């Protein structure tokens, strides 16, 4: 006579193998996500710096300002920029003159330059 075994569920070894595979995939993926986020933040900051510099240059051309002319954000917003950009909660500083290069407000990010 043959004994019929009714097997339901997974064995402990099968579950451990699945958990090990998921852990391995996570160990590979998480550092890549962190690197991608850092790169995206850097690119967004550089894009904001380009927008600020472009808006200032267009304002200077429209008003006939010299390269040493100073301005305020009210001169640029809302005619040349919809709003003054921010990095997180910190606004970008207003450059000292038309010829000055805007800088990243986060001083730890020295590679965020034009």
NUVEXDREN-68131 format. One record per residue: x, y, z of N, C-alpha, C, O in turn; residue number from 1. Coordinates in steps of 0.02 Angstrom, whole numbers, plus 32768, in hexadecimal, padded with zeros to 4 digits. Layout:
<rs>
{nc1=X | nc2=Y | nc3=Z | cac1=X | cac2=Y | cac3=Z | cc1=X | cc2=Y | cc3=Z | oc1=X | oc2=Y | oc3=Z | k=NUM}
...
</rs>
This chain:
<rs>
{nc1=802A | nc2=7FC5 | nc3=8000 | cac1=8000 | cac2=8000 | cac3=8000 | cc1=802C | cc2=803F | cc3=8000 | oc1=805F | oc2=8042 | oc3=8023 | k=1}
{nc1=8019 | nc2=806E | nc3=7FD9 | cac1=8040 | cac2=80AC | cac3=7FD2 | cc1=8024 | cc2=80E3 | cc3=7FFF | oc1=7FE7 | oc2=80EE | oc3=8002 | k=2}
{nc1=8051 | nc2=8104 | nc3=8022 | cac1=803B | cac2=813B | cac3=804E | cc1=803D | cc2=817C | cc3=8026 | oc1=806F | oc2=818D | oc3=8007 | k=3}
{nc1=8007 | nc2=819E | nc3=8027 | cac1=8001 | cac2=81DD | cac3=8001 | cc1=8013 | cc2=8216 | cc3=8030 | oc1=7FF3 | oc2=8220 | oc3=8064 | k=4}
{nc1=8047 | nc2=823E | nc3=801C | cac1=805B | cac2=8278 | cac3=8045 | cc1=803C | cc2=82B7 | cc3=8028 | oc1=8040 | oc2=82C3 | oc3=7FEC | k=5}
{nc1=801E | nc2=82DC | nc3=8051 | cac1=7FFF | cac2=831B | cac3=803D | cc1=802E | cc2=8354 | cc3=8050 | oc1=8031 | oc2=8365 | oc3=808B | k=6}
{nc1=8051 | nc2=8370 | nc3=8020 | cac1=8083 | cac2=83A3 | cac3=802E | cc1=8066 | cc2=83E8 | cc3=801F | oc1=8056 | oc2=83F7 | oc3=7FE5 | k=7}
{nc1=805F | nc2=8410 | nc3=8051 | cac1=8046 | cac2=8454 | cac3=8049 | cc1=807A | cc2=8484 | cc3=8064 | oc1=8099 | oc2=8476 | oc3=8098 | k=8}
{nc1=8084 | nc2=84BD | nc3=8042 | cac1=80B3 | cac2=84EF | cac3=805A | cc1=80FA | cc2=84E3 | cc3=8043 | oc1=8107 | oc2=84B6 | oc3=801B | k=9}
{nc1=8128 | nc2=850B | nc3=805D | cac1=816E | cac2=8508 | cac3=804A | cc1=8197 | cc2=84EE | cc3=8084 | oc1=8184 | oc2=84F4 | oc3=80BE | k=10}
{nc1=81D0 | nc2=84D0 | nc3=8075 | cac1=81FD | cac2=84BA | cac3=80A9 | cc1=8227 | cc2=84F5 | cc3=80C0 | oc1=822A | oc2=8528 | oc3=809F | k=11}
{nc1=8247 | nc2=84EC | nc3=80F9 | cac1=8271 | cac2=8521 | cac3=8114 | cc1=82AB | cc2=8531 | cc3=80E5 | oc1=82BE | oc2=856B | oc3=80DE | k=12}
{nc1=82C8 | nc2=8500 | nc3=80C6 | cac1=8300 | cac2=850A | cac3=8098 | cc1=82E9 | cc2=8534 | cc3=805C | oc1=830E | oc2=8560 | oc3=8046 | k=13}
{nc1=82AF | nc2=8526 | nc3=8041 | cac1=8296 | cac2=854D | cac3=8008 | cc1=828B | cc2=8596 | cc3=801B | oc1=829C | oc2=85C3 | oc3=7FF4 | k=14}
{nc1=8270 | nc2=85A2 | nc3=8054 | cac1=8264 | cac2=85E7 | cac3=806B | cc1=82A7 | cc2=860A | cc3=8076 | oc1=82AD | oc2=8645 | oc3=8065 | k=15}
{nc1=82D8 | nc2=85E8 | nc3=8093 | cac1=8319 | cac2=8606 | cac3=809F | cc1=833C | cc2=8618 | cc3=805D | oc1=835C | oc2=864C | oc3=8059 | k=16}
{nc1=8335 | nc2=85EF | nc3=802B | cac1=8353 | cac2=85FE | cac3=7FE9 | cc1=8333 | cc2=863C | cc3=7FCB | oc1=8356 | oc2=8667 | oc3=7FB0 | k=17}
{nc1=82F1 | nc2=8641 | nc3=7FCE | cac1=82CF | cac2=867C | cac3=7FB3 | cc1=82E4 | cc2=86BB | cc3=7FD9 | oc1=82F0 | oc2=86EF | oc3=7FB9 | k=18}
{nc1=82E8 | nc2=86B8 | nc3=801A | cac1=82FE | cac2=86F2 | cac3=8042 | cc1=8346 | cc2=8706 | cc3=8031 | oc1=8355 | oc2=8741 | oc3=802D | k=19}
{nc1=8371 | nc2=86D4 | nc3=8027 | cac1=83B7 | cac2=86E3 | cac3=8015 | cc1=83BB | cc2=8705 | cc3=7FD0 | oc1=83E2 | oc2=8733 | oc3=7FC7 | k=20}
{nc1=8393 | nc2=86EE | nc3=7FA1 | cac1=8394 | cac2=870D | cac3=7F5E | cc1=837A | cc2=8755 | cc3=7F62 | oc1=8397 | oc2=8781 | oc3=7F43 | k=21}
{nc1=8346 | nc2=8761 | nc3=7F87 | cac1=832B | cac2=87A5 | cac3=7F8F | cc1=835F | cc2=87D2 | cc3=7FB1 | oc1=8367 | oc2=880B | oc3=7F9E | k=22}
{nc1=8381 | nc2=87B8 | nc3=7FE4 | cac1=83B6 | cac2=87DF | cac3=8006 | cc1=83EF | cc2=87F0 | cc3=7FD7 | oc1=8409 | oc2=8828 | oc3=7FDA | k=23}
{nc1=8402 | nc2=87C1 | nc3=7FAD | cac1=8437 | cac2=87CE | cac3=7F7D | cc1=8423 | cc2=8804 | cc3=7F4B | oc1=844B | oc2=8831 | oc3=7F3C | k=24}
{nc1=83E7 | nc2=8800 | nc3=7F32 | cac1=83CF | cac2=8833 | cac3=7F02 | cc1=83CB | cc2=8877 | cc3=7F23 | oc1=83DC | oc2=88A9 | oc3=7F04 | k=25}
{nc1=83B5 | nc2=887A | nc3=7F62 | cac1=83B2 | cac2=88BA | cac3=7F86 | cc1=83F8 | cc2=88D7 | cc3=7F91 | oc1=8402 | oc2=8913 | oc3=7F8B | k=26}
{nc1=8428 | nc2=88AB | nc3=7FA1 | cac1=846C | cac2=88C3 | cac3=7FAC | cc1=848B | cc2=88E0 | cc3=7F6C | oc1=84B6 | oc2=890C | oc3=7F70 | k=27}
{nc1=8475 | nc2=88C8 | nc3=7F33 | cac1=848E | cac2=88E3 | cac3=7EF4 | cc1=8469 | cc2=8923 | cc3=7EE2 | oc1=8488 | oc2=8952 | oc3=7EC8 | k=28}
{nc1=8428 | nc2=8926 | nc3=7EEE | cac1=83FF | cac2=895D | cac3=7ED5 | cc1=8403 | cc2=899C | cc3=7EFF | oc1=8403 | oc2=89D3 | oc3=7EE3 | k=29}
{nc1=8406 | nc2=8997 | nc3=7F41 | cac1=8403 | cac2=89D2 | cac3=7F6C | cc1=843B | cc2=8A04 | cc3=7F60 | oc1=842D | oc2=8A3F | oc3=7F5C | k=30}
{nc1=847B | nc2=89EF | nc3=7F5A | cac1=84AF | cac2=8A21 | cac3=7F4C | cc1=84A4 | cc2=8A44 | cc3=7F08 | oc1=84B4 | oc2=8A7F | oc3=7F01 | k=31}
{nc1=8489 | nc2=8A20 | nc3=7ED8 | cac1=847B | cac2=8A40 | cac3=7E97 | cc1=8444 | cc2=8A74 | cc3=7E9D | oc1=8448 | oc2=8AA8 | oc3=7E7B | k=32}
{nc1=8411 | nc2=8A68 | nc3=7EC6 | cac1=83DC | cac2=8A99 | cac3=7ED0 | cc1=83F8 | cc2=8AD8 | cc3=7EF1 | oc1=83E5 | oc2=8B10 | oc3=7EDF | k=33}
{nc1=8424 | nc2=8ACF | nc3=7F22 | cac1=8442 | cac2=8B09 | cac3=7F45 | cc1=846B | cc2=8B32 | cc3=7F15 | oc1=8467 | oc2=8B70 | oc3=7F15 | k=34}
{nc1=8493 | nc2=8B10 | nc3=7EEB | cac1=84BC | cac2=8B34 | cac3=7EBB | cc1=8491 | cc2=8B59 | cc3=7E87 | oc1=84A0 | oc2=8B92 | oc3=7E75 | k=35}
{nc1=845C | nc2=8B39 | nc3=7E71 | cac1=842F | cac2=8B59 | cac3=7E40 | cc1=840D | cc2=8B96 | cc3=7E5E | oc1=8403 | oc2=8BC8 | oc3=7E3B | k=36}
{nc1=83FB | nc2=8B92 | nc3=7E9D | cac1=83DB | cac2=8BCC | cac3=7EBE | cc1=840C | cc2=8C07 | cc3=7EC4 | oc1=83F9 | oc2=8C40 | oc3=7EB8 | k=37}
{nc1=8449 | nc2=8BF8 | nc3=7ED7 | cac1=847C | cac2=8C2C | cac3=7EDD | cc1=8489 | cc2=8C4D | cc3=7E99 | oc1=848F | oc2=8C8B | oc3=7E95 | k=38}
{nc1=848E | nc2=8C26 | nc3=7E66 | cac1=849A | cac2=8C40 | cac3=7E22 | cc1=845F | cc2=8C6B | cc3=7E0C | oc1=8469 | oc2=8CA0 | oc3=7DED | k=39}
{nc1=8422 | nc2=8C55 | nc3=7E1B | cac1=83E7 | cac2=8C7C | cac3=7E07 | cc1=83E4 | cc2=8CBF | cc3=7E2B | oc1=83D2 | oc2=8CF2 | oc3=7E0E | k=40}
{nc1=83F6 | nc2=8CBF | nc3=7E6B | cac1=83F7 | cac2=8CFE | cac3=7E91 | cc1=842C | cc2=8D2E | cc3=7E76 | oc1=8420 | oc2=8D6A | oc3=7E71 | k=41}
{nc1=8465 | nc2=8D14 | nc3=7E63 | cac1=849A | cac2=8D3D | cac3=7E46 | cc1=8483 | cc2=8D5B | cc3=7E04 | oc1=848C | oc2=8D97 | oc3=7DF8 | k=42}
{nc1=8466 | nc2=8D32 | nc3=7DD9 | cac1=844E | cac2=8D4B | cac3=7D99 | cc1=8417 | cc2=8D7F | cc3=7DA0 | oc1=8414 | oc2=8DAF | oc3=7D7A | k=43}
{nc1=83EB | nc2=8D76 | nc3=7DD1 | cac1=83B5 | cac2=8DA7 | cac3=7DDD | cc1=83D3 | cc2=8DE9 | cc3=7DF5 | oc1=83BC | oc2=8E1E | oc3=7DE0 | k=44}
{nc1=8405 | nc2=8DE6 | nc3=7E20 | cac1=8425 | cac2=8E23 | cac3=7E38 | cc1=8448 | cc2=8E48 | cc3=7DFF | oc1=8441 | oc2=8E85 | oc3=7DF9 | k=45}
{nc1=846C | nc2=8E24 | nc3=7DD5 | cac1=848E | cac2=8E44 | cac3=7D9D | cc1=845C | cc2=8E62 | cc3=7D6C | oc1=8467 | oc2=8E98 | oc3=7D50 | k=46}
{nc1=8424 | nc2=8E40 | nc3=7D62 | cac1=83EF | cac2=8E5B | cac3=7D36 | cc1=83D2 | cc2=8E9B | cc3=7D53 | oc1=83C5 | oc2=8ECB | oc3=7D2E | k=47}
{nc1=83C9 | nc2=8E9E | nc3=7D95 | cac1=83B1 | cac2=8EDB | cac3=7DB5 | cc1=83E3 | cc2=8F14 | cc3=7DAD | oc1=83D0 | oc2=8F4D | oc3=7DA0 | k=48}
{nc1=8424 | nc2=8F05 | nc3=7DB4 | cac1=8457 | cac2=8F38 | cac3=7DAC | cc1=8456 | cc2=8F54 | cc3=7D65 | oc1=845E | oc2=8F90 | oc3=7D5A | k=49}
{nc1=844D | nc2=8F28 | nc3=7D33 | cac1=844A | cac2=8F3E | cac3=7CED | cc1=840C | cc2=8F69 | cc3=7CE2 | oc1=8411 | oc2=8F9B | oc3=7CBE | k=50}
{nc1=83D4 | nc2=8F57 | nc3=7D00 | cac1=8397 | cac2=8F80 | cac3=7CF8 | cc1=83A0 | cc2=8FC5 | cc3=7D16 | oc1=838C | oc2=8FF7 | oc3=7CF8 | k=51}
{nc1=83BF | nc2=8FC8 | nc3=7D51 | cac1=83CB | cac2=9009 | cac3=7D71 | cc1=83F9 | cc2=9033 | cc3=7D46 | oc1=83EA | oc2=906E | oc3=7D38 | k=52}
{nc1=8430 | nc2=9016 | nc3=7D30 | cac1=8460 | cac2=903C | cac3=7D08 | cc1=8441 | cc2=9053 | cc3=7CC6 | oc1=844D | oc2=908C | oc3=7CB1 | k=53}
{nc1=841B | nc2=9028 | nc3=7CA6 | cac1=83FA | cac2=903B | cac3=7C67 | cc1=83C8 | cc2=9073 | cc3=7C71 | oc1=83C5 | oc2=90A1 | oc3=7C48 | k=54}
{nc1=83A0 | nc2=9070 | nc3=7CA6 | cac1=836F | cac2=90A4 | cac3=7CB4 | cc1=8391 | cc2=90E7 | cc3=7CC2 | oc1=8379 | oc2=911B | oc3=7CAD | k=55}
{nc1=83C9 | nc2=90E5 | nc3=7CE6 | cac1=83ED | cac2=9123 | cac3=7CF5 | cc1=840A | cc2=9141 | cc3=7CB5 | oc1=8407 | oc2=917E | oc3=7CAB | k=56}
{nc1=8425 | nc2=9117 | nc3=7C8A | cac1=8441 | cac2=9130 | cac3=7C4B | cc1=840B | cc2=914F | cc3=7C1E | oc1=8416 | oc2=9183 | oc3=7BFF | k=57}
{nc1=83D1 | nc2=912E | nc3=7C1B | cac1=839A | cac2=9149 | cac3=7BF2 | cc1=8381 | cc2=918B | cc3=7C10 | oc1=8373 | oc2=91BA | oc3=7BEB | k=58}
{nc1=837D | nc2=918E | nc3=7C53 | cac1=8369 | cac2=91CD | cac3=7C74 | cc1=839A | cc2=9204 | cc3=7C63 | oc1=8386 | oc2=923C | oc3=7C53 | k=59}
{nc1=83DB | nc2=91F4 | nc3=7C65 | cac1=840F | cac2=9227 | cac3=7C57 | cc1=8409 | cc2=923F | cc3=7C0F | oc1=8411 | oc2=927B | oc3=7C01 | k=60}
{nc1=83FC | nc2=9212 | nc3=7BE0 | cac1=83F4 | cac2=9226 | cac3=7B9A | cc1=83B6 | cc2=9251 | cc3=7B92 | oc1=83B8 | oc2=9284 | oc3=7B6F | k=61}
{nc1=837F | nc2=923E | nc3=7BB0 | cac1=8340 | cac2=9264 | cac3=7BA9 | cc1=8345 | cc2=92A9 | cc3=7BC8 | oc1=8328 | oc2=92D9 | oc3=7BAD | k=62}
{nc1=8369 | nc2=92B0 | nc3=7C00 | cac1=836C | cac2=92F1 | cac3=7C21 | cc1=83AA | cc2=9319 | cc3=7C0E | oc1=83B1 | oc2=9353 | oc3=7C22 | k=63}
{nc1=83D8 | nc2=92FB | nc3=7BE8 | cac1=8415 | cac2=931D | cac3=7BD5 | cc1=8446 | cc2=9325 | cc3=7C0F | oc1=846F | oc2=9352 | oc3=7C10 | k=64}
{nc1=8441 | nc2=92F8 | nc3=7C40 | cac1=846D | cac2=92FB | cac3=7C7A | cc1=84B4 | cc2=92E5 | cc3=7C68 | oc1=84BE | oc2=92BB | oc3=7C3C | k=65}
{nc1=84E5 | nc2=9302 | nc3=7C8B | cac1=852A | cac2=92EE | cac3=7C80 | cc1=853A | cc2=92AF | cc3=7CA6 | oc1=8511 | oc2=9297 | oc3=7CCE | k=66}
{nc1=8574 | nc2=9293 | nc3=7C9B | cac1=8587 | cac2=9254 | cac3=7CBC | cc1=8592 | cc2=925E | cc3=7D07 | oc1=8590 | oc2=922E | oc3=7D2D | k=67}
{nc1=859E | nc2=929C | nc3=7D1D | cac1=85A8 | cac2=92A9 | cac3=7D64 | cc1=8568 | cc2=92C0 | cc3=7D87 | oc1=8568 | oc2=92D0 | oc3=7DC2 | k=68}
{nc1=8530 | nc2=92C1 | nc3=7D62 | cac1=84F1 | cac2=92D8 | cac3=7D7F | cc1=84D8 | cc2=92A6 | cc3=7DB3 | oc1=84E3 | oc2=926A | oc3=7DAE | k=69}
{nc1=84B7 | nc2=92C1 | nc3=7DE6 | cac1=8499 | cac2=9297 | cac3=7E1A | cc1=844E | cc2=9294 | cc3=7E0F | oc1=8431 | oc2=92BF | oc3=7DED | k=70}
{nc1=842E | nc2=9263 | nc3=7E2C | cac1=83E6 | cac2=925A | cac3=7E23 | cc1=83CA | cc2=9237 | cc3=7E60 | oc1=83EF | oc2=9221 | oc3=7E8C | k=71}
{nc1=8389 | nc2=9234 | nc3=7E63 | cac1=8366 | cac2=9210 | cac3=7E99 | cc1=833B | cc2=91DA | cc3=7E7A | oc1=832F | oc2=91DA | oc3=7E3D | k=72}
{nc1=8324 | nc2=91AC | nc3=7EA3 | cac1=82FA | cac2=9177 | cac3=7E89 | cc1=82BA | cc2=9192 | cc3=7E6B | oc1=829D | oc2=9174 | oc3=7E3E | k=73}
{nc1=82A3 | nc2=91CC | nc3=7E84 | cac1=8267 | cac2=91EB | cac3=7E68 | cc1=826F | cc2=9201 | cc3=7E20 | oc1=823E | oc2=9207 | oc3=7DFB | k=74}
{nc1=82AE | nc2=920D | nc3=7E0B | cac1=82BB | cac2=921F | cac3=7DC6 | cc1=82B5 | cc2=91E2 | cc3=7D98 | oc1=82A4 | oc2=91E8 | oc3=7D5D | k=75}
{nc1=82C3 | nc2=91A7 | nc3=7DB3 | cac1=82C4 | cac2=916A | cac3=7D8B | cc1=8282 | cc2=9144 | cc3=7D8E | oc1=826A | oc2=912A | oc3=7D5C | k=76}
{nc1=8264 | nc2=9141 | nc3=7DC9 | cac1=8225 | cac2=911D | cac3=7DD4 | cc1=81EC | cc2=914F | cc3=7DD0 | oc1=81F4 | oc2=9183 | oc3=7DF0 | k=77}
{nc1=81B6 | nc2=9145 | nc3=7DAF | cac1=819E | cac2=910C | cac3=7D89 | cc1=81AA | cc2=9113 | cc3=7D3D | oc1=8193 | oc2=90E8 | oc3=7D17 | k=78}
{nc1=81CC | nc2=9147 | nc3=7D27 | cac1=81D3 | cac2=9151 | cac3=7CDE | cc1=8203 | cc2=9120 | cc3=7CBD | oc1=81F8 | oc2=910D | oc3=7C84 | k=79}
{nc1=8237 | nc2=910C | nc3=7CDF | cac1=826A | cac2=90E1 | cac3=7CC1 | cc1=826D | cc2=909B | cc3=7CE1 | oc1=8282 | oc2=906C | oc3=7CC0 | k=80}
{nc1=8258 | nc2=9095 | nc3=7D1E | cac1=8251 | cac2=9055 | cac3=7D41 | cc1=820C | cc2=9054 | cc3=7D62 | oc1=81F6 | oc2=9087 | oc3=7D7C | k=81}
{nc1=81EB | nc2=901C | nc3=7D60 | cac1=81AA | cac2=9017 | cac3=7D80 | cc1=81B0 | cc2=9022 | cc3=7DCB | oc1=8188 | oc2=9045 | oc3=7DE9 | k=82}
{nc1=81E3 | nc2=9003 | nc3=7DE9 | cac1=81F2 | cac2=900D | cac3=7E30 | cc1=823C | cc2=9001 | cc3=7E3A | oc1=825C | oc2=8FDF | oc3=7E12 | k=83}
{nc1=8257 | nc2=901E | nc3=7E6F | cac1=829F | cac2=9016 | cac3=7E7D | cc1=82AB | cc2=8FCF | cc3=7E95 | oc1=828A | oc2=8FB9 | oc3=7EC4 | k=84}
{nc1=82D9 | nc2=8FAB | nc3=7E76 | cac1=82E3 | cac2=8F64 | cac3=7E88 | cc1=82FE | cc2=8F59 | cc3=7ECF | oc1=831C | oc2=8F86 | oc3=7EED | k=85}
{nc1=82F1 | nc2=8F1D | nc3=7EE8 | cac1=830A | cac2=8F08 | cac3=7F2A | cc1=8329 | cc2=8EC4 | cc3=7F23 | oc1=8317 | oc2=8E9D | oc3=7EF7 | k=86}
{nc1=8358 | nc2=8EB6 | nc3=7F4F | cac1=8373 | cac2=8E72 | cac3=7F55 | cc1=835A | cc2=8E59 | cc3=7F99 | oc1=8374 | oc2=8E6C | oc3=7FCD | k=87}
{nc1=8328 | nc2=8E2F | nc3=7F96 | cac1=8307 | cac2=8E1A | cac3=7FD4 | cc1=82DF | cc2=8E54 | cc3=7FEF | oc1=82AF | oc2=8E6B | oc3=7FCE | k=88}
{nc1=82F1 | nc2=8E6D | nc3=8029 | cac1=82CE | cac2=8EA6 | cac3=8046 | cc1=82F8 | cc2=8EE6 | cc3=8043 | oc1=82E2 | oc2=8F1A | oc3=805A | k=89}
{nc1=8335 | nc2=8EE1 | nc3=8027 | cac1=8362 | cac2=8F1A | cac3=8026 | cc1=8361 | cc2=8F3B | cc3=7FE1 | oc1=836B | oc2=8F19 | oc3=7FAE | k=90}
{nc1=8356 | nc2=8F7C | nc3=7FDF | cac1=8356 | cac2=8FA0 | cac3=7F9F | cc1=839D | cc2=8FAC | cc3=7F87 | oc1=83CB | oc2=8FB2 | oc3=7FAE | k=91}
{nc1=83A4 | nc2=8FB0 | nc3=7F45 | cac1=83E4 | cac2=8FC2 | cac3=7F28 | cc1=83F2 | cc2=900B | cc3=7F37 | oc1=83C5 | oc2=9034 | oc3=7F36 | k=92}
{nc1=8431 | nc2=901B | nc3=7F44 | cac1=8445 | cac2=9060 | cac3=7F52 | cc1=8443 | cc2=9088 | cc3=7F12 | oc1=8450 | oc2=906E | oc3=7EDB | k=93}
{nc1=8434 | nc2=90C8 | nc3=7F19 | cac1=8434 | cac2=90F6 | cac3=7EDF | cc1=847D | cc2=9107 | cc3=7ED0 | oc1=84A0 | oc2=911F | oc3=7EFC | k=94}
{nc1=8494 | nc2=90FB | nc3=7E92 | cac1=84D9 | cac2=910D | cac3=7E81 | cc1=84E5 | cc2=9158 | cc3=7E8B | oc1=84B7 | oc2=9180 | oc3=7E86 | k=95}
{nc1=8523 | nc2=916B | nc3=7E99 | cac1=8534 | cac2=91B0 | cac3=7EA8 | cc1=852B | cc2=91DE | cc3=7E6C | oc1=851B | oc2=9219 | oc3=7E75 | k=96}
{nc1=8536 | nc2=91C4 | nc3=7E30 | cac1=852F | cac2=91ED | cac3=7DF4 | cc1=8519 | cc2=91C0 | cc3=7DBA | oc1=8514 | oc2=9183 | oc3=7DC1 | k=97}
{nc1=850E | nc2=91E0 | nc3=7D81 | cac1=84F9 | cac2=91BB | cac3=7D46 | cc1=852E | cc2=918A | cc3=7D30 | oc1=851E | oc2=9153 | oc3=7D1A | k=98}
{nc1=856D | nc2=919C | nc3=7D36 | cac1=85A4 | cac2=9171 | cac3=7D20 | cc1=85B6 | cc2=913B | cc3=7D52 | oc1=85DB | oc2=910D | oc3=7D42 | k=99}
{nc1=859D | nc2=913F | nc3=7D90 | cac1=85AD | cac2=910E | cac3=7DC3 | cc1=8589 | cc2=90CC | cc3=7DB5 | oc1=8551 | oc2=90CC | oc3=7D9A | k=100}
{nc1=85A8 | nc2=9095 | nc3=7DC7 | cac1=858B | cac2=9053 | cac3=7DBC | cc1=8562 | cc2=903F | cc3=7DF9 | oc1=857C | oc2=9044 | oc3=7E31 | k=101}
{nc1=8525 | nc2=9028 | nc3=7DF0 | cac1=84FE | cac2=9010 | cac3=7E2A | cc1=851E | cc2=8FD1 | cc3=7E48 | oc1=853E | oc2=8FAA | oc3=7E24 | k=102}
{nc1=8515 | nc2=8FC9 | nc3=7E89 | cac1=8533 | cac2=8F8F | cac3=7EAB | cc1=84FC | cc2=8F68 | cc3=7ECF | oc1=84C7 | oc2=8F81 | oc3=7EDF | k=103}
{nc1=850C | nc2=8F29 | nc3=7EDB | cac1=84DE | cac2=8EFB | cac3=7EFE | cc1=84D7 | cc2=8F13 | cc3=7F47 | oc1=8509 | oc2=8F25 | oc3=7F66 | k=104}
{nc1=849A | nc2=8F14 | nc3=7F62 | cac1=8492 | cac2=8F2B | cac3=7FA7 | cc1=84AC | cc2=8EF8 | cc3=7FDA | oc1=84B7 | oc2=8F0A | oc3=8014 | k=105}
{nc1=84B4 | nc2=8EBA | nc3=7FC6 | cac1=84CE | cac2=8E87 | cac3=7FF3 | cc1=851A | cc2=8E87 | cc3=7FED | oc1=8535 | oc2=8E6E | oc3=7FBC | k=106}
{nc1=853C | nc2=8EA3 | nc3=801E | cac1=8585 | cac2=8EAA | cac3=801A | cc1=85AA | cc2=8E68 | cc3=801A | oc1=85E4 | oc2=8E66 | oc3=8007 | k=107}
{nc1=8589 | nc2=8E32 | nc3=802E | cac1=85AA | cac2=8DF1 | cac3=802D | cc1=85B0 | cc2=8DD6 | cc3=7FE6 | oc1=85DA | oc2=8DAA | oc3=7FD8 | k=108}
{nc1=8588 | nc2=8DF0 | nc3=7FB8 | cac1=8589 | cac2=8DD7 | cac3=7F73 | cc1=85B5 | cc2=8E05 | cc3=7F48 | oc1=859B | oc2=8E2F | oc3=7F23 | k=109}
{nc1=85F6 | nc2=8DFB | nc3=7F4D | cac1=8623 | cac2=8E25 | cac3=7F27 | cc1=8627 | cc2=8E11 | cc3=7EDE | oc1=8641 | oc2=8E37 | oc3=7EB5 | k=110}
{nc1=860D | nc2=8DD7 | nc3=7ECC | cac1=860D | cac2=8DC2 | cac3=7E86 | cc1=85D0 | cc2=8DDA | cc3=7E60 | oc1=85C9 | oc2=8DCB | oc3=7E25 | k=111}
{nc1=85A4 | nc2=8DFE | nc3=7E80 | cac1=8569 | cac2=8E1A | cac3=7E5F | cc1=857B | cc2=8E5F | cc3=7E42 | oc1=8567 | oc2=8E92 | oc3=7E5F | k=112}
{nc1=85A0 | nc2=8E61 | nc3=7E0C | cac1=85B4 | cac2=8EA0 | cac3=7DEE | cc1=85A6 | cc2=8E9F | cc3=7DA4 | oc1=859E | oc2=8E6A | oc3=7D85 | k=113}
{nc1=85A3 | nc2=8EDB | nc3=7D88 | cac1=8599 | cac2=8EE1 | cac3=7D40 | cc1=85DB | cc2=8EDA | cc3=7D1B | oc1=85DD | oc2=8EDD | oc3=7CDE | k=114}
</rs>
